[in-house]
Amino acid sequence: MKKQDLIDAVADHTGMKKTAVAEVLECAFDRLAQALQSDGEASLWVLGKLKTAQRAARAGRNPATGEAITIPARTAVKFSPSKALDNLLNP
């Protein structure tokens, strides 16, 4: 599902204008990103949780040249599905 598909579906379901739905969704996702940045975690109710995890620097290889490179450390986002979502996808 793409962003516009979600906006269309919510607008059809609620009767709200698409511009209002888009504004609400933008705000919601901005707040989720801020929560991840400040708290390292954000909950998505029935879907599950987003959490940040630190990835250490590691050795890698450039696939084009075969040259050894160092992949820098970074913060990644991991998703843990809720039990309800897991049960829905795996009856």
Buried (B, 14 or more C-beta within 10 A) or exposed (E): EEEEEEBBEBBEEEEBEEEEBBEBBEEEEEEBEEBBEEEBEBBBEEEBBBBBEEEEEEEEEEEEEEEEEEEEEEEEEEEBBBEEBEEEEEE
